[in-house]
Amino acid sequence: MPRNLSFMWVDAFTHTPLAGNPCLVILNGESLTEAEMQAIAREANLSETAFVLPSEVARFRARYFTPAEEIPLAGHPTLAVTRALLDSGRLSPDDTDFSLQLQAGVVQVAISAAADGLAFTMTQKKPGFGRTYTPEEVMPAFGLSPEDMLPGAVIQTVSTGTPQLMVPVRDLDVLRRIVLNTALYVQLRKTGDFFSPHHFCVQGISAEGRTFARHFGTPPDTAEDPFTGSATGGMAAYLWHHRLIAAPRFIAEQGHWMGRPGRAYVEVIGNPDAMEAVKVGGHAVTIMRGDMQL
């Protein structure tokens, strides 16, 4: 007998439809096997697809899948799930926060009113710092040279739930010149300690922005991510820890060159040598809802 799955299509890290990062949210995923979740994510072919499930340790549980694999923590699906829970009536308009169980653990999500609509802020895990890499190891995989690095900076894996490779570059021009060398990248990822790479500069695309970033993958995952909330948290921790920003609160931008501009409000909690958590927030808007027969 066919199962009826309720879904919403939500654009996250934006309050404008068809901008930010899109996410398919399945609201009643408890009947699905892991293989079926992966197949639906492959069918949707988005950066991530989210499945909402019951939880015994939090208000809700969610699992996030790229077209290729499950990811333990992600930012834009968390904002998308929050928007979908509100729009479906599973969260009340009076709720100001709730707990969400992810593969990486339980996170808190705050809901607050802003001038341009509700904002959703997730508190990511305490940052963990992994392996460092030489520019010679990393930069050729993206069509860049060691001289394109931000002077004095290091390439390092940082995790606030999902390990991401932080690659700081000199400026926006370097970011524009990135061309993925798939063979070199696949080898780098195979021998590395990260899920995906996050290239960024300490220069916004707008007057309000403090950073701009690009985030890459390889098929069957999407080639480039419009906005990457988990890596934005890791980037903030990296910048604060290495004293590359003067204040722990800033606006991060991503996706503009893909025609999907997005922004996040970011705050690092704690001093540079003893960070406790990173908060990453923004808006989200539902653009489609319906039912899927499986």
C-alpha positions in Angstrom: 0.0 0.0 0.0 1.5 3.4 -1.0 2.7 5.7 1.8 1.8 9.4 1.8 4.8 11.6 2.7 4.1 15.3 3.4 6.8 17.7 2.3 7.8 21.3 2.1 10.4 23.0 -0.1 12.1 25.7 1.9 14.7 28.3 0.9 17.0 28.9 3.9 19.4 31.8 4.8 17.1 34.2 2.9 13.6 35.7 3.3 13.3 36.0 -0.5 11.9 33.0 -2.4 14.3 31.4 -4.9 17.3 32.7 -3.1 19.5 31.2 -0.4 19.8 27.4 -0.2 16.8 25.2 -1.0 15.9 22.1 1.1 13.3 19.5 0.8 11.8 18.7 4.2 9.9 15.4 4.6 7.7 16.0 7.7 6.7 12.4 8.5 9.8 10.4 7.8 9.4 7.7 10.5 8.2 5.0 8.1 11.2 5.4 5.8 14.3 3.2 5.8 17.7 4.7 5.6 18.0 3.5 2.0 14.7 5.1 1.1 15.8 8.4 2.7 19.0 8.3 0.6 16.9 7.5 -2.6 14.6 10.5 -1.9 17.7 12.8 -1.4 19.1 11.5 -4.6 15.8 12.2 -6.4 15.6 15.7 -5.0 19.2 16.4 -6.0 19.6 19.3 -3.6 22.6 19.9 -1.3 20.6 18.3 1.5 17.2 16.7 2.1 15.8 16.7 5.6 13.6 14.0 7.3 11.7 14.9 10.5 11.2 12.0 12.9 10.0 11.5 16.5 12.7 11.8 19.2 13.0 10.5 22.7 15.6 13.0 23.8 14.5 16.2 22.0 11.4 17.9 20.7 12.0 16.6 17.2 14.6 14.5 15.4 15.9 15.2 11.9 18.2 13.4 9.6 20.0 15.1 6.7 21.1 13.4 3.5 23.1 14.8 0.5 22.5 13.0 -2.8 25.4 10.7 -1.8 25.4 10.2 2.0 24.1 11.2 5.4 25.6 14.3 7.0 25.8 14.6 10.8 25.0 18.3 11.1 24.0 21.0 8.7 22.8 24.6 8.9 20.4 25.3 6.1 18.4 22.1 6.7 18.0 23.1 10.3 16.6 26.5 9.4 14.4 24.8 6.7 13.1 22.2 9.2 12.2 25.0 11.7 10.3 26.9 9.0 8.5 23.8 7.9 7.6 22.8 11.5 6.1 26.3 12.0 4.3 26.4 8.7 2.8 22.9 9.3 1.6 23.8 12.8 3.9 21.4 14.6 5.6 24.3 16.3 3.5 27.1 17.8 4.0 30.7 16.8 4.6 31.3 20.5 7.6 28.9 20.6 10.8 30.8 21.1 13.2 27.8 21.1 13.2 24.0 20.8 15.6 21.1 20.9 16.5 19.1 17.7 18.2 15.7 17.7 20.7 15.4 14.9 23.2 12.6 14.1 25.9 14.9 15.7 23.8 15.3 18.9 21.0 17.5 20.3 21.2 21.2 19.2 19.1 24.1 20.4 17.2 26.3 17.8 16.0 29.8 18.8 13.1 31.6 17.1 13.0 35.4 17.2 11.2 38.2 15.6 13.1 40.5 13.3 12.1 43.5 11.2 12.1 41.4 8.0 10.4 38.3 9.5 11.2 35.4 11.9 14.8 34.5 12.3 16.1 31.1 13.3 19.4 30.5 15.1 21.0 27.2 15.8 23.6 26.7 18.5 26.3 24.5 16.9 28.7 22.3 18.9 31.9 23.3 20.6 34.4 23.8 17.8 37.0 21.1 17.3 40.2 21.7 15.4 41.7 19.0 13.2 44.6 18.5 10.9 46.4 21.3 9.1 47.4 21.1 5.4 50.0 22.8 3.3 48.9 25.1 0.5 50.8 22.8 -1.9 48.5 19.9 -0.8 45.2 21.7 -1.2 45.3 24.7 -3.6 45.9 22.8 -6.9 42.7 20.8 -6.4 40.8 24.1 -6.9 42.9 25.6 -9.7 44.7 27.9 -7.3 48.4 28.4 -6.3 49.8 28.7 -2.8 50.2 32.4 -3.4 46.4 32.7 -3.4 46.2 31.9 0.3 45.4 34.6 2.8 49.0 35.6 3.9 50.0 34.1 7.3 46.9 31.8 7.5 46.8 28.0 7.6 44.5 25.5 6.0 42.8 23.5 8.7 39.8 21.2 9.4 37.3 22.6 11.8 34.1 21.0 13.1 31.1 22.3 14.9 29.3 19.0 14.2 30.5 18.3 10.6 34.3 18.5 9.8 34.9 21.1 7.1 38.2 22.1 5.5 38.8 25.8 6.0 40.7 27.4 3.1 41.2 31.2 3.7 42.1 33.0 0.5 43.3 36.6 -0.2 40.2 38.2 -1.7 37.1 37.9 -3.8 39.1 37.7 -7.0 40.7 34.5 -5.8 37.3 33.0 -5.0 36.0 33.9 -8.5 38.9 32.0 -10.1 38.3 28.7 -8.4 37.9 25.8 -10.8 37.5 22.3 -9.2 40.0 19.7 -10.4 37.8 16.6 -9.6 40.6 14.0 -9.7 42.9 16.0 -7.3 39.9 16.8 -5.1 38.7 13.2 -4.8 42.2 12.1 -3.8 42.5 15.0 -1.3 39.2 14.1 0.3 40.1 10.4 0.4 43.2 11.0 2.4 41.8 13.9 4.5 39.9 14.3 7.7 37.1 16.5 6.3 33.6 16.2 4.8 33.9 19.1 2.3 36.0 22.3 1.7 35.0 25.8 2.5 36.9 28.6 0.7 36.4 32.1 2.0 37.9 35.6 2.3 37.5 38.3 5.0 35.6 40.6 2.6 31.9 40.7 2.1 30.0 41.0 -1.1 27.9 43.8 0.4 28.6 46.7 2.8 27.2 44.6 5.7 29.0 41.4 5.0 32.2 40.5 6.8 33.0 37.3 4.9 32.2 35.7 1.5 32.5 32.0 0.8 32.2 29.2 -1.7 31.7 25.5 -0.8 32.3 22.6 -3.2 31.4 19.0 -3.7 31.6 16.4 -6.5 28.9 14.3 -8.2 26.6 12.7 -7.1 26.6 15.6 -4.6 26.0 19.1 -5.9 29.0 20.8 -7.4 28.6 23.9 -5.3 26.5 24.7 -2.3 24.6 28.0 -2.3 24.9 28.5 1.5 26.6 26.2 4.0 25.5 26.8 7.6 27.7 24.2 9.2 30.8 25.4 7.5 29.9 29.0 8.3 30.1 28.0 12.0 33.4 26.3 11.5 34.7 29.3 9.6 33.6 31.7 12.4 35.5 29.5 14.9 38.5 29.4 12.7 38.6 33.2 12.2 38.1 33.9 15.9 40.6 31.3 17.0 43.3 32.5 14.6 42.6 36.2 15.4 41.6 37.0 11.8 38.5 39.0 12.8 38.2 41.7 15.4 34.8 40.8 16.8 33.0 37.5 17.3 29.8 38.6 15.7 29.4 39.3 12.0 27.4 38.7 8.8 28.5 35.9 6.5 27.6 35.9 2.8 27.5 33.2 0.2 25.7 32.2 -3.0 25.5 35.5 -4.8 27.5 34.4 -7.8 25.1 31.4 -8.2 22.1 33.7 -8.4 21.0 32.5 -4.9 22.3 35.2 -2.4 22.3 34.2 1.2 23.4 35.6 4.5 23.8 34.4 8.1 24.1 36.1 11.4 27.1 34.5 13.2 28.3 34.7 16.8 31.2 32.8 18.4 30.6 32.1 22.1 33.8 32.3 24.3 37.3 33.7 23.9 39.6 32.7 21.0 41.4 30.0 23.0 38.3 28.6 24.8 35.3 28.7 22.5 32.1 27.1 23.8 29.8 27.1 20.8 28.9 29.0 17.6 25.5 30.4 16.8 24.5 30.6 13.1 21.1 32.1 12.2 19.1 33.5 9.4 15.7 33.5 7.7 13.8 30.8 5.7 10.8 30.9 3.5 8.5 28.0 2.3 7.9 28.1 -1.4 6.2 24.8 -2.1 4.3 22.1 -0.1 2.6 18.9 -1.1 2.5 15.1 -0.8 4.8 12.4 -2.2 3.6 8.9 -2.9 6.1 6.1 -2.2 
